[in-house]
Amino acid sequence: MIICVPVTSDGQVDHRWGRAERIAVANIVNGEVESWQEIEVSWDRLHDEGTSAQHHARVARFLRQNHVEGVVAHHVGDGMVRMLDTMKLPLFLEATGDARTAVLAATS
């Protein structure tokens, strides 16, 4: 299962989803992290460039391009919840601490 999570530079779950600077895309196979790629998305800077709809479209494109099947985050706004629901992507909230551990806990 391909899961993404916002991450800080020291590998913790970033409390920001729609304003994350970096996103990790993890492939989870049999309860283990098979691959982990951190991507600088700059949503922190891009969030206020344009409308909310444009930003949500940017996030949706990223999720589709990376074949994401679920999102782990600490918190997301109502609009983003609706967008992820429309995309039929499971959302695992209230994640904290080590990002890899949070992804594994959400998918177990």
ABEGO torsion letter per residue (X at the ends): XBBBBBBBAAGBBBABAAABABBBBBBBBGGBBABBBBBBAGAAAAAABEBAAAAAAAAAAAAAAAGBABBBBABBBAAAAAAAAAAGBBBBBGBBEBAAAAAAAAAX
